[in-house]
């Protein structure tokens, strides 16, 4: 059991770099964006990526998870890759053509100020969808280093272009540094926020060019019967993904409509501090999903899954604690402008909500391994209903803090449903008492720090030290096993 977990954690660390480094760079770009854009303009940037999330969930239609499932089941691996890739390619090209044909009408429908914003969104989403299967193949083939290199390259291109157009070009113009006329004309011809969108499209196009050759390693062998089986598995995941995007992003759209774009921009900027937990969840998921499928038939599979959830919760609780204890430091570094600080009270709630989301992702192994993906769809739809109702009712009453509480309520509900229903179909011996203990201690320290000892870094350091002592005392045996080799 320990050897299998060692391999899992080793791969997760490598995938963690692929997840954390790009998002970490993105976090530091928040400072560039908030210092360059006003709150209402930052809201436009938020809208853009909210719609991107919806389109991404729709276009991939759960095929990535279906690919993992059927790659492990089917004897002809090339047929699975080819069928998944061709199906996504056909639907993506149809999407691209239709969206571009009606771009003016759709831009107005989605409330984009400039139709070019929508066209860039369409191109970016299409290119990102076309690399879903090549990326998934790198994961299932245990090539985390290749996966990581492509992910890092993508974000470096995006970041360099952001810094160039949002900082260097205006700095050069102001200080008389030479720039070619076409760059100056381009910079002055469009709103600043569009340079962010253009950077994303260029980064996606580069990644597509580099990853596309992976597809030609396998014979083109489309199997319609296999596609039907994959779709039966994936469509509930797609519906669940759309509901999940609603849980994650609808609050921002509703805030813009109900209390104004400026308040939405402030909320969205502070929400970014919750990305620390999102990074951790993403890194864990990238390593966990292939591991869960590849080791489902092993003797100690359920014990491994239980141990993984315990350690996931342990580290997640630690990350949450660190961010809350030093929240003002992170805010000054990442947000810059004081106008954004007024929404910092949402950060502890969002961190805990995202930790519950990570726990839910771990629990979801039961319906993925038993091919009952419709349950994931049901949980996400019910969660989306909670998100919508709570936000619509409570935002006018208590403002943007309502959206944070809605997120926590939604993911708490989904964790509860998945755990109790999952016991019926695939019972895993999760260490509930230990998991609950870590959560309670972390939340207690967070509440004390934020409400009573904010800015008292002696308390912060003592709390972290105390948490590490608890971890060692409770996990001493497991830690010694891991350190044997």
C-alpha positions as CSV (number, residue, x, y, z in Angstrom):
1,X,0.0,0.0,0.0
2,X,2.8,2.4,0.9
3,X,4.6,1.9,-2.4
4,X,1.5,2.7,-4.3
5,X,0.9,5.8,-2.3
6,X,4.5,6.9,-2.7
7,X,4.1,6.7,-6.5
8,X,0.8,8.6,-6.3
9,X,2.4,11.4,-4.2
10,X,5.5,11.6,-6.4
11,X,3.3,12.0,-9.5
12,X,1.1,14.5,-7.7
13,X,4.1,16.6,-6.8
14,X,5.1,16.8,-10.5
15,X,1.5,17.5,-11.5
16,X,1.4,20.0,-8.7
17,X,4.1,22.0,-10.4
18,X,2.0,21.9,-13.6
19,X,-1.0,23.2,-11.6
20,X,0.6,25.5,-9.1
21,X,3.2,27.3,-11.1
22,X,0.8,28.5,-13.8
23,X,-1.8,29.5,-11.3
24,X,0.8,31.1,-9.1
25,X,2.0,33.2,-12.0
26,X,-1.7,34.0,-12.7
27,X,-2.1,35.1,-9.1
28,X,0.8,37.5,-9.4
29,X,-0.8,38.8,-12.6
30,X,-3.8,39.8,-10.5
31,X,-1.6,42.6,-9.0
32,X,-0.7,43.7,-12.6
33,X,-4.4,43.6,-13.6
34,X,-5.8,45.3,-10.5
35,X,-3.2,48.1,-10.7
36,X,-3.8,48.6,-14.4
37,X,-7.6,48.2,-14.6
38,X,-10.3,50.0,-12.6
39,X,-12.7,47.7,-10.7
40,X,-15.5,48.0,-13.3
41,X,-13.0,47.2,-16.1
42,X,-11.7,44.3,-14.0
43,X,-15.3,43.0,-14.0
44,X,-15.1,42.7,-17.8
45,X,-12.1,40.5,-17.4
46,X,-14.0,38.4,-14.9
47,X,-17.0,38.1,-17.2
48,X,-14.8,36.9,-20.0
49,X,-13.4,34.0,-18.0
50,X,-16.7,33.1,-16.5
51,X,-18.1,32.6,-20.0
52,X,-14.9,30.7,-20.9
53,X,-15.6,28.3,-18.1
54,X,-19.1,27.6,-19.2
55,X,-18.1,27.1,-22.9
56,X,-15.2,24.8,-21.8
57,X,-17.5,22.6,-19.8
58,X,-20.0,22.4,-22.7
59,X,-17.4,21.7,-25.4
60,X,-15.5,19.0,-23.6
61,X,-18.8,17.3,-22.6
62,X,-17.1,15.2,-19.9
63,X,-14.9,13.4,-22.5
64,X,-11.7,13.8,-20.5
65,X,-13.0,11.7,-17.6
66,X,-14.6,9.2,-20.1
67,X,-11.3,8.9,-21.8
68,X,-9.6,7.9,-18.5
69,X,-12.4,5.4,-17.8
70,X,-12.4,3.7,-21.2
71,X,-8.6,3.8,-21.7
72,X,-8.3,1.6,-18.6
73,X,-11.1,-0.7,-19.8
74,X,-10.6,-1.1,-23.6
75,X,-7.9,-3.3,-25.0
76,X,-7.3,-1.1,-28.1
77,X,-5.9,2.1,-26.5
78,X,-5.4,3.8,-29.8
79,X,-9.0,3.4,-30.7
80,X,-10.0,5.2,-27.4
81,X,-7.7,8.1,-28.1
82,X,-8.7,8.4,-31.7
83,X,-12.5,8.2,-31.0
84,X,-12.3,10.8,-28.2
85,X,-10.1,13.2,-30.1
86,X,-12.1,13.1,-33.4
87,X,-15.4,13.6,-31.5
88,X,-14.1,16.7,-29.7
89,X,-12.5,18.0,-32.9
90,X,-15.8,17.8,-34.9
91,X,-17.9,19.4,-32.3
92,X,-15.3,22.1,-31.6
93,X,-15.1,23.1,-35.3
94,X,-18.9,23.2,-35.6
95,X,-18.9,25.5,-32.5
96,X,-16.2,27.7,-34.0
97,X,-17.9,28.2,-37.3
98,X,-21.4,28.9,-35.8
99,X,-20.0,31.3,-33.1
100,X,-18.0,33.3,-35.6
101,X,-20.9,33.5,-38.1
102,X,-23.2,35.0,-35.5
103,X,-20.5,36.8,-33.4
104,X,-22.1,40.2,-33.5
105,X,-25.5,39.0,-32.3
106,X,-23.9,36.7,-29.7
107,X,-21.6,39.5,-28.5
108,X,-24.6,41.7,-27.8
109,X,-26.4,38.8,-26.1
110,X,-23.5,38.1,-23.7
111,X,-23.1,41.9,-23.1
112,X,-19.6,42.2,-24.5
113,X,-18.7,45.8,-25.3
114,X,-16.6,44.9,-28.3
115,X,-17.4,41.9,-30.6
116,X,-13.7,41.3,-30.9
117,X,-13.7,40.2,-27.2
118,X,-16.2,37.4,-28.1
119,X,-14.2,36.3,-31.2
120,X,-11.1,36.0,-29.1
121,X,-13.0,34.0,-26.5
122,X,-14.3,31.6,-29.1
123,X,-10.9,31.0,-30.7
124,X,-9.3,30.4,-27.2
125,X,-12.0,28.0,-26.1
126,X,-11.8,26.0,-29.3
127,X,-8.0,25.7,-29.1
128,X,-8.1,24.7,-25.5
129,X,-10.7,22.0,-26.2
130,X,-8.6,20.5,-29.0
131,X,-5.7,19.8,-26.6
132,X,-7.9,18.1,-23.9
133,X,-7.2,14.6,-25.2
134,X,-3.5,15.1,-25.9
135,X,-3.1,16.4,-22.3
136,X,-5.2,13.5,-20.9
137,X,-3.0,11.0,-22.8
138,X,0.1,12.4,-21.2
139,X,-1.5,11.9,-17.8
140,X,-2.7,8.4,-18.4
141,X,0.6,7.4,-20.0
142,X,2.5,8.5,-16.8
143,X,4.3,11.4,-18.5
144,X,3.9,14.1,-15.8
145,X,7.1,15.9,-16.9
146,X,5.9,16.4,-20.5
147,X,2.5,17.5,-19.2
148,X,4.2,20.0,-16.8
149,X,6.5,21.5,-19.5
150,X,3.6,22.2,-21.8
151,X,1.5,23.7,-19.0
152,X,4.3,26.0,-17.9
153,X,5.1,27.1,-21.4
154,X,1.5,28.1,-21.9
155,X,1.4,30.3,-18.8
156,X,4.8,31.8,-19.5
157,X,3.7,33.0,-22.9
158,X,0.5,34.4,-21.4
159,X,2.4,36.1,-18.6
160,X,5.1,37.6,-20.7
161,X,2.6,39.1,-23.1
162,X,0.6,40.5,-20.2
163,X,3.7,42.2,-18.7
164,X,4.7,43.5,-22.1
165,X,1.4,45.1,-23.0
166,X,0.2,46.2,-19.6
167,X,3.5,47.4,-18.1
168,X,6.4,47.6,-20.5
169,X,4.6,49.3,-23.5
170,X,3.0,52.1,-21.4
171,X,6.3,52.5,-19.5
172,X,8.2,52.8,-22.7
173,X,5.8,55.3,-24.2
174,X,5.9,57.4,-21.0
175,X,9.7,57.4,-20.8
176,X,10.5,57.7,-24.5
177,X,11.9,54.2,-24.9
178,X,11.9,53.2,-28.6
179,X,9.1,50.9,-29.8
180,X,8.1,50.0,-33.3
181,X,5.2,52.2,-34.5
182,X,2.9,49.2,-35.1
183,X,3.1,48.1,-31.5
184,X,2.3,51.7,-30.3
185,X,-0.6,51.9,-32.8
186,X,-1.9,48.5,-31.7
187,X,-1.6,49.4,-28.0
188,X,-3.5,52.7,-28.4
189,X,-6.2,51.2,-30.7
190,X,-7.8,48.9,-28.2
191,X,-8.9,48.8,-24.5
192,X,-6.2,47.6,-22.1
193,X,-8.3,44.6,-21.1
194,X,-8.2,43.2,-24.7
195,X,-4.5,42.7,-24.4
196,X,-5.2,40.1,-21.7
197,X,-7.6,38.3,-24.0
198,X,-5.1,38.4,-27.0
199,X,-2.4,37.0,-24.7
200,X,-4.6,34.1,-23.8
201,X,-5.4,33.3,-27.4
202,X,-1.7,33.3,-28.5
203,X,-0.8,31.1,-25.5
204,X,-3.5,28.6,-26.4
205,X,-2.5,28.5,-30.1
206,X,1.1,27.8,-29.2
207,X,0.1,24.9,-26.9
208,X,-2.1,23.5,-29.6
209,X,0.7,23.5,-32.2
210,X,3.1,21.7,-29.8
211,X,0.6,19.1,-28.6
212,X,-1.2,18.3,-31.8
213,X,1.5,15.8,-33.1
214,X,0.7,13.5,-30.2
215,X,-2.5,12.5,-32.0
216,X,-0.6,11.1,-35.0
217,X,1.2,8.6,-32.8
218,X,-1.9,6.4,-33.1
219,X,-3.8,5.1,-36.1
220,X,-6.9,7.0,-36.9
221,X,-9.5,4.5,-35.8
222,X,-12.9,6.0,-35.0
223,X,-15.4,3.6,-33.4
224,X,-19.0,4.8,-33.3
225,X,-20.1,2.1,-30.9
226,X,-17.3,3.0,-28.5
227,X,-18.3,6.7,-28.8
228,X,-21.9,5.8,-27.8
229,X,-20.6,4.1,-24.7
230,X,-18.3,7.0,-23.9
231,X,-21.1,9.5,-24.3
232,X,-23.4,7.6,-22.0
233,X,-20.7,7.9,-19.4
234,X,-19.7,11.5,-20.2
235,X,-22.9,13.4,-20.7
236,X,-23.9,13.3,-17.0
237,X,-20.4,14.6,-16.3
238,X,-20.9,17.4,-18.7
239,X,-24.2,18.4,-17.1
240,X,-22.5,18.2,-13.7
241,X,-19.6,20.3,-15.0
242,X,-22.0,23.0,-16.2
243,X,-23.7,23.0,-12.8
244,X,-20.2,23.1,-11.1
245,X,-19.3,26.1,-13.2
246,X,-22.5,27.7,-12.0
247,X,-21.5,27.0,-8.4
248,X,-18.1,28.6,-9.1
249,X,-19.0,31.5,-11.3
250,X,-22.7,32.5,-11.3
251,X,-22.2,34.5,-8.1
252,X,-19.9,37.0,-10.0
253,X,-22.5,37.5,-12.8
254,X,-25.3,38.0,-10.3
255,X,-23.3,40.4,-8.2
256,X,-22.7,42.5,-11.3
257,X,-26.4,42.6,-12.1
258,X,-27.7,43.0,-8.5
259,X,-25.2,45.4,-6.9
260,X,-23.0,46.7,-9.7
261,X,-19.9,45.9,-11.7
262,X,-17.6,47.7,-9.3
263,X,-18.6,45.6,-6.3
264,X,-18.4,42.5,-8.5
265,X,-14.8,43.4,-9.5
266,X,-13.8,43.9,-5.9
267,X,-15.4,40.5,-4.9
268,X,-13.7,38.8,-7.9
269,X,-10.3,40.2,-7.0
270,X,-10.5,39.0,-3.4
271,X,-11.9,35.7,-4.5
272,X,-8.5,35.2,-6.2
273,X,-7.0,34.7,-2.8
274,X,-9.0,31.5,-2.6
275,X,-7.0,30.3,-5.6
276,X,-4.3,29.0,-3.1
277,X,-6.7,26.3,-2.2
278,X,-7.8,25.8,-5.9
279,X,-4.1,25.3,-6.8
280,X,-3.8,22.5,-4.2
281,X,-7.0,20.9,-5.3
282,X,-6.0,21.0,-9.0
283,X,-2.6,19.5,-8.3
284,X,-4.1,16.7,-6.3
285,X,-6.8,16.0,-8.9
286,X,-4.3,15.7,-11.7
287,X,-2.5,13.0,-9.9
288,X,-5.5,11.4,-8.3
289,X,-7.8,10.8,-11.3
290,X,-5.5,8.5,-13.3
291,X,-4.4,6.8,-10.0
292,X,-8.0,6.0,-9.0
293,X,-8.8,4.4,-12.3
294,X,-5.5,2.5,-12.7
295,X,-5.5,1.1,-9.2
296,X,-9.2,0.3,-8.9
297,X,-8.6,-3.4,-9.2
298,X,-5.8,-3.6,-6.6
299,X,-6.2,-5.4,-3.3
300,X,-5.9,-2.3,-1.1
301,X,-7.6,0.2,-3.4
302,X,-10.3,1.3,-0.9
303,X,-7.7,1.6,2.0
304,X,-5.5,3.7,-0.3
305,X,-8.5,6.0,-1.2
306,X,-9.3,6.5,2.5
307,X,-5.7,7.3,3.4
308,X,-5.4,9.7,0.4
309,X,-8.5,11.6,1.6
310,X,-7.1,12.0,5.1
311,X,-3.8,13.4,3.9
312,X,-5.6,15.6,1.3
313,X,-7.7,17.1,4.1
314,X,-4.7,17.5,6.4
315,X,-2.6,19.5,3.9
316,X,-5.7,21.4,2.8
317,X,-6.5,22.5,6.3
318,X,-2.8,23.6,6.7
319,X,-2.9,25.7,3.5
320,X,-6.2,27.3,4.6
321,X,-4.6,28.1,8.0
322,X,-1.5,29.7,6.5
323,X,-3.5,31.9,4.1
324,X,-5.9,33.2,6.8
325,X,-3.1,33.8,9.3
326,X,-1.2,36.0,6.9
327,X,-4.2,37.3,4.9
328,X,-3.2,41.0,5.0
329,X,0.3,40.2,3.8
330,X,-1.1,38.2,0.8
331,X,-3.6,41.0,0.1
332,X,-1.0,43.7,0.0
333,X,1.3,41.6,-2.3
334,X,-1.4,40.3,-4.7
335,X,-4.2,43.0,-4.8
336,X,-2.3,46.2,-4.5
337,X,-5.0,48.8,-4.5
338,X,-6.8,49.3,-1.1
339,X,-10.2,49.6,-2.8
340,X,-10.1,45.8,-3.2
341,X,-9.4,45.0,0.5
342,X,-13.0,45.7,1.5
343,X,-14.0,42.1,0.5
344,X,-11.3,40.3,2.4
345,X,-13.9,38.8,4.8
346,X,-14.9,36.4,2.0
347,X,-11.5,34.8,1.9
348,X,-11.7,32.4,4.9
349,X,-15.2,31.3,3.8
350,X,-14.1,30.7,0.2
351,X,-11.0,28.8,1.3
352,X,-13.1,26.4,3.5
353,X,-15.6,26.1,0.6
354,X,-12.9,25.1,-1.8
355,X,-11.5,22.6,0.7
356,X,-14.9,21.0,0.8
357,X,-14.9,20.9,-3.0
358,X,-11.6,19.0,-2.9
359,X,-13.0,16.5,-0.5
360,X,-16.0,16.1,-2.8
361,X,-13.7,15.4,-5.7
362,X,-12.0,12.7,-3.7
363,X,-15.3,11.2,-2.7
364,X,-16.5,11.2,-6.3
365,X,-14.3,8.1,-7.0
366,X,-17.3,5.9,-6.1
367,X,-19.6,7.0,-8.9
368,X,-16.8,7.2,-11.5
369,X,-15.6,3.6,-10.8
370,X,-19.1,2.2,-10.7
371,X,-20.2,4.0,-13.9
372,X,-22.9,5.8,-12.0
373,X,-21.9,9.3,-13.2
374,X,-25.5,10.4,-13.2
375,X,-25.1,10.9,-9.4
376,X,-22.4,13.4,-10.0
377,X,-24.8,15.2,-12.3
378,X,-27.6,15.2,-9.6
379,X,-25.3,16.5,-6.9
380,X,-24.0,19.3,-9.1
381,X,-27.5,20.3,-10.2
382,X,-28.8,20.4,-6.7
383,X,-25.7,22.4,-5.7
384,X,-26.4,24.9,-8.6
385,X,-30.0,25.4,-7.4
386,X,-28.7,26.2,-3.9
387,X,-26.2,28.6,-5.4
388,X,-28.8,30.4,-7.5
389,X,-31.5,30.7,-4.9
390,X,-29.2,31.7,-2.0
391,X,-27.5,34.4,-4.2
392,X,-30.7,35.8,-5.6
393,X,-32.4,36.0,-2.2
394,X,-29.4,37.1,-0.1
395,X,-27.2,39.4,-2.2
396,X,-29.7,42.3,-2.0
397,X,-29.8,41.8,1.8
398,X,-26.1,41.3,2.8
399,X,-24.1,42.0,-0.4
400,X,-21.2,40.0,-1.7
401,X,-20.7,38.1,1.5
402,X,-23.8,36.1,0.5
403,X,-22.0,34.7,-2.5
404,X,-19.2,33.3,-0.2
405,X,-21.7,31.7,2.1
406,X,-23.6,30.2,-0.8
407,X,-20.4,28.6,-2.1
408,X,-19.7,27.0,1.3
409,X,-23.3,25.8,1.7
410,X,-23.3,24.3,-1.7
411,X,-20.1,22.3,-1.4
412,X,-20.9,21.2,2.1
413,X,-24.2,19.9,0.8
414,X,-22.5,18.1,-2.1
415,X,-19.9,16.4,0.2
416,X,-22.7,15.2,2.5
417,X,-24.8,13.7,-0.3
418,X,-21.9,12.0,-2.0
419,X,-20.6,10.4,1.2
420,X,-23.9,9.0,2.4
421,X,-25.1,7.8,-1.0
422,X,-21.6,6.5,-2.0
423,X,-21.6,4.1,1.0
424,X,-24.4,2.2,-0.6
425,X,-22.5,1.5,-3.9
426,X,-18.8,1.6,-3.0
427,X,-18.0,1.8,0.7
428,X,-14.6,3.2,1.5
429,X,-13.3,3.2,5.1
430,X,-12.7,6.9,5.4
431,X,-11.2,8.2,8.7
432,X,-14.0,10.5,9.5
433,X,-13.1,11.3,13.0
434,X,-9.5,12.2,12.1
435,X,-10.7,14.3,9.1
436,X,-13.2,16.1,11.2
437,X,-10.6,16.8,13.9
438,X,-8.2,18.4,11.4
439,X,-11.0,20.6,10.0
440,X,-12.3,21.7,13.4
441,X,-8.8,22.7,14.6
442,X,-7.9,24.5,11.5
443,X,-11.2,26.4,11.4
444,X,-10.9,27.3,15.1
445,X,-7.4,28.8,14.6
446,X,-8.6,30.6,11.5
447,X,-11.5,32.2,13.3
448,X,-9.4,33.2,16.3
449,X,-6.8,34.8,14.0
450,X,-9.2,36.7,11.7
451,X,-11.6,37.9,14.4
452,X,-9.3,38.4,17.5
453,X,-5.6,38.2,16.5
454,X,-5.5,39.7,13.0
455,X,-2.0,41.0,12.3
456,X,-0.5,39.3,15.4
457,X,2.2,37.2,13.8
458,X,3.3,35.7,17.1
459,X,-0.1,34.1,17.3
460,X,0.2,33.1,13.6
461,X,3.5,31.3,14.0
462,X,2.4,29.6,17.2
463,X,-0.8,28.3,15.5
464,X,1.2,26.8,12.6
465,X,3.7,25.2,14.9
466,X,0.9,23.8,17.0
467,X,-0.8,22.3,13.9
468,X,2.4,20.7,12.8
469,X,2.8,19.1,16.3
470,X,-0.7,17.7,16.0
471,X,0.1,16.3,12.6
472,X,3.2,14.6,13.9
473,X,1.6,13.1,16.9
474,X,-1.4,11.7,15.0
475,X,0.4,10.6,11.8
476,X,3.7,9.5,13.3
477,X,3.4,5.9,12.1
478,X,2.5,6.8,8.5
479,X,5.3,9.4,8.3
480,X,7.9,6.9,9.5
481,X,6.7,4.4,6.8
482,X,7.1,7.0,4.1
483,X,10.6,8.0,5.3
484,X,11.9,4.4,5.3
485,X,13.0,4.6,1.7
